Amino acid sequence: MTTHPAELAELDLFTVWTTARELGDRFDPFRFEQRMAGYRLLIDATNRDGLFGVDNRHNPLWGLMFQHQWQFRTGRLGATARTDGAIDPDAPWGYGNYTLSVVPWLGAAAAGVVPNLTIADPPGPSRFGYVVDGRVPDELAPGVQDWCDFFVLVRESGWAADLEPIRLALWKAHKTCLDVVVGRIAGVDPAPYSALELTFLRGWCRMVDYLWAAAWPTDFGFMTEHGLDALPERLLETAEDLGALPGRARRNVRNILRLANTPTWRYNVNLRLWKRIMRTRAARDDVLAMLDAVFNPRKDNAAQRRRMLGYLLRP
């Protein structure tokens, strides 16, 4: 019996939550509803003894499900995904999510949290690396291990446990997977998507590095309060598409594109400084203000920038 917050009924995610079929003995990750069914099972299986609340609202896996729903809704999983549910194995966003759906599932299976199901092969040749004939590509194996460690930590955590170590373990596994994605999409032909859309994906992967360092909350409440209008509800084809976005999404996309176009050496220096800022729990609890100070410096957030400098210089 799956549990969920009552507020889920008001969101588009509710439809797939309530209608996605069970996986049976085979997990086909090239079907949208199958990936969502996998997430639903993981969210339910990890709430042993109400660790994440009686309605599972504090479960950090909600962020993955919300992100995949956004990819589906906005046409980022392939030309026909919104009509027939088929995820194009050559879609860069679809590949990125594969590493954050199948790889966590394999980690959970290794930890004994979910069944060790057969993973379906891609429907044809692809430019990306997938599980084929049950063999996990070498580059994805570290991700499986990190996700296994996450699920073991969840399994061994008692009721009313401090959830930040769990969140840190989730982000470690998340980053291990996305580092593979960054390498795979470097230099690929963006078709059938635009160069702007692929740049946005590269920048999003870099932005996720900032979220990883901050152990960004991904539970139901935080996602619904801060994450549902943060990204574009359309594919980015031209600069005109960017200009037509609502204010918050437009600012976020511009920051993400700026990250994508930052030289690697400068990006690495900036990320190292950000990791130093985020090394204390007080700073991580202040992450919303700190991100705003970094990416949107204004007169009215000067106090946040001074506070950020204090986190940076703290011994």
C-alpha positions in Angstrom: 0.0 0.0 0.0 1.7 3.2 -1.1 1.5 6.3 1.1 1.7 9.9 0.0 1.0 13.4 1.2 -2.6 14.5 0.7 -1.4 17.6 -1.3 -0.2 15.2 -4.1 -3.8 15.0 -5.3 -3.6 18.6 -6.4 -0.5 18.0 -8.7 -0.1 16.5 -12.1 2.2 13.9 -10.6 -0.9 12.4 -8.9 -2.1 10.8 -12.1 1.0 8.7 -12.7 1.4 8.0 -9.0 -2.0 6.4 -9.0 -2.1 4.7 -12.4 1.5 3.5 -13.1 1.4 -0.3 -13.2 3.5 -2.5 -11.0 6.8 -3.6 -12.4 6.2 -7.3 -12.2 9.4 -9.3 -12.9 10.8 -6.9 -15.5 11.7 -3.2 -15.4 11.5 -1.5 -18.8 13.2 1.9 -18.3 12.3 3.0 -21.8 8.7 3.5 -20.7 7.9 6.6 -18.7 5.3 4.9 -16.6 7.8 2.2 -15.7 10.4 4.6 -14.4 7.7 6.4 -12.4 6.5 3.0 -11.0 10.0 2.3 -10.0 10.2 5.6 -8.1 6.9 5.0 -6.4 8.1 1.6 -5.2 11.4 3.1 -4.0 9.6 5.8 -2.1 7.3 3.3 -0.4 10.0 0.7 0.3 12.3 3.2 2.1 9.7 4.5 4.6 10.2 1.6 7.0 8.6 2.3 10.4 7.7 5.8 9.2 11.3 7.1 9.0 10.1 9.8 6.6 6.8 10.5 8.2 3.5 8.6 8.2 2.7 10.0 4.7 6.3 9.8 3.5 6.5 13.5 2.9 10.1 13.8 4.2 11.4 11.2 1.8 14.3 12.7 -0.2 13.5 10.5 -3.2 10.5 12.8 -4.1 12.9 15.1 -6.0 13.8 12.4 -8.5 10.1 11.8 -9.3 9.2 15.4 -9.6 12.2 16.0 -11.9 11.2 13.1 -14.2 7.6 14.4 -14.3 8.9 17.8 -15.4 11.1 16.1 -18.2 8.0 14.2 -19.4 5.6 17.2 -19.3 8.0 19.5 -21.2 8.9 17.1 -24.0 12.5 16.4 -23.0 12.2 12.6 -23.1 11.7 12.2 -26.9 9.4 13.1 -29.7 6.6 10.7 -28.8 7.0 10.3 -25.0 4.1 12.5 -24.1 1.7 10.6 -26.4 2.9 7.0 -26.1 5.2 7.0 -23.1 8.2 5.7 -25.0 11.5 7.3 -23.9 14.0 7.8 -26.7 17.3 6.1 -25.8 19.1 8.9 -27.7 17.4 11.7 -25.7 20.1 13.3 -23.5 17.6 14.2 -20.7 16.3 10.6 -20.9 19.8 9.2 -20.6 20.5 11.5 -17.6 17.4 10.3 -15.9 18.2 6.7 -16.7 21.3 7.1 -14.4 19.0 8.4 -11.7 16.3 5.8 -12.0 17.8 2.5 -13.1 21.1 3.0 -11.2 19.3 3.8 -7.9 17.0 0.8 -8.5 20.0 -1.5 -9.0 21.6 0.0 -5.8 18.4 -0.6 -3.9 18.2 -4.2 -5.2 21.9 -4.7 -4.1 20.9 -3.4 -0.6 17.9 -5.8 -0.4 15.3 -3.0 -0.4 13.6 -3.9 -3.7 13.6 -7.1 -5.9 16.4 -7.7 -8.3 14.3 -7.4 -11.5 15.4 -7.9 -15.1 16.3 -4.6 -16.7 15.1 -4.4 -20.3 17.6 -3.6 -23.0 17.2 -0.4 -25.0 14.9 -0.9 -28.0 17.8 -0.4 -30.5 21.4 0.9 -30.8 22.1 4.2 -28.9 24.9 6.7 -28.5 24.6 6.3 -24.7 25.6 3.3 -22.5 22.8 1.3 -20.9 22.4 -2.0 -19.1 22.3 -4.7 -21.9 21.8 -8.4 -21.2 22.0 -7.6 -17.5 25.5 -6.1 -17.7 25.9 -2.8 -16.0 28.3 -0.5 -18.0 31.6 0.0 -16.2 31.1 3.7 -15.9 27.8 3.2 -14.0 29.1 0.7 -11.5 30.3 3.3 -9.0 26.9 4.9 -9.0 25.3 1.5 -8.2 27.6 1.2 -5.2 26.9 4.7 -4.0 23.2 4.2 -4.3 23.5 0.8 -2.5 25.3 2.7 0.3 22.5 5.2 0.5 19.8 2.5 0.7 21.8 0.6 3.4 22.0 3.8 5.4 18.2 4.4 5.1 17.5 0.8 6.1 19.7 1.1 9.2 18.5 4.5 10.3 16.0 4.4 13.2 12.8 6.3 13.6 13.3 10.1 14.2 16.9 9.8 12.9 18.7 13.0 11.7 17.9 13.0 8.0 20.8 15.2 6.8 23.3 12.3 6.7 20.8 10.5 4.5 20.4 13.5 2.3 24.2 13.8 2.0 24.5 10.2 1.0 21.8 10.7 -1.7 23.6 13.6 -3.2 26.9 11.7 -3.2 25.2 9.0 -5.3 23.4 11.6 -7.4 26.6 13.3 -8.3 28.5 10.1 -9.1 25.8 9.4 -11.7 25.6 12.9 -13.2 29.4 13.0 -13.6 29.0 10.1 -16.0 26.3 12.0 -17.9 28.4 15.1 -18.2 31.2 13.1 -19.8 28.8 11.3 -22.1 27.0 14.4 -23.5 30.2 16.4 -24.0 30.4 17.1 -27.7 27.4 15.1 -28.8 25.2 16.3 -31.6 22.3 18.0 -29.9 19.8 16.9 -32.6 16.9 16.5 -32.5 17.1 19.2 -29.8 18.6 22.6 -30.2 22.2 23.6 -29.2 20.6 25.9 -26.7 18.7 23.0 -25.0 21.8 20.9 -24.8 23.7 23.8 -23.3 20.9 24.1 -20.8 21.3 20.4 -19.8 25.1 20.8 -19.4 24.5 23.9 -17.2 21.9 22.1 -15.2 24.4 19.3 -14.4 26.8 22.0 -13.2 24.0 23.6 -11.1 23.4 20.2 -9.5 27.0 20.3 -8.3 26.0 23.4 -6.3 22.9 21.6 -4.9 25.0 18.5 -4.1 27.5 20.5 -2.0 24.6 22.1 -0.1 22.7 18.8 0.5 19.7 20.5 -1.1 16.5 19.2 0.4 14.4 17.1 -2.0 11.5 16.0 0.2 7.9 16.6 -0.8 7.4 19.8 1.1 10.6 21.5 0.0 10.0 20.5 -3.7 6.4 21.8 -3.8 7.4 25.0 -2.1 10.6 25.8 -3.9 11.0 23.5 -7.0 7.8 23.4 -9.1 8.2 26.7 -11.0 12.0 26.9 -11.1 12.6 25.4 -14.6 11.2 26.1 -18.1 7.9 24.5 -19.1 9.1 24.4 -22.7 12.0 23.2 -24.8 14.5 25.9 -25.5 14.9 26.4 -29.2 15.8 30.1 -29.6 16.7 33.2 -27.5 13.0 34.2 -28.0 12.0 31.1 -26.0 14.2 32.2 -23.2 12.7 35.7 -23.2 9.1 34.3 -23.1 9.7 32.4 -19.8 8.1 33.6 -16.6 10.4 35.7 -14.4 11.7 33.1 -12.0 12.3 30.4 -14.6 13.9 33.0 -16.9 16.4 34.1 -14.2 17.2 30.5 -13.3 17.7 29.4 -17.0 20.0 32.4 -17.6 22.1 31.5 -14.5 22.2 27.9 -15.7 23.4 28.9 -19.2 26.0 31.2 -17.7 27.3 28.2 -15.7 27.4 26.1 -18.8 29.5 28.7 -20.6 31.9 29.4 -17.7 35.4 28.2 -18.5 36.2 24.9 -16.7 39.0 26.3 -14.6 36.9 29.2 -13.3 33.9 26.9 -12.7 36.2 24.5 -10.6 37.5 27.4 -8.6 34.0 28.8 -7.9 32.7 25.4 -7.0 35.6 24.8 -4.6 34.7 28.1 -2.9 31.1 27.2 -2.7 31.9 23.8 -1.2 33.9 25.7 1.5 31.0 27.9 2.2 28.7 24.9 2.5 30.9 22.9 4.8 28.9 23.8 7.9 25.4 22.8 8.7 24.5 26.4 9.5 25.4 27.4 5.9 23.5 24.4 4.4 20.4 25.4 6.4 20.9 28.9 4.9 21.2 27.6 1.3 18.3 29.5 -0.3 19.7 32.8 0.7 23.3 31.8 -0.2 22.3 30.6 -3.7 20.5 33.9 -4.3 23.5 35.8 -3.1 25.8 33.9 -5.5 23.7 33.9 -8.6 21.5 37.0 -8.2 23.6 39.7 -6.4 21.5 42.8 -5.7 21.5 45.7 -3.3 18.7 44.0 -1.2 20.8 40.8 -0.6 24.0 42.5 0.4 23.5 41.2 3.9 23.3 37.7 2.6 26.6 38.2 0.7 28.3 39.4 3.9 27.0 36.4 5.7 28.3 34.2 2.9 31.7 35.7 3.3 31.6 34.8 7.0 30.8 31.2 6.1 33.7 31.2 3.7 36.3 32.6 6.1 35.2 30.7 9.1 38.1 28.5 10.4 
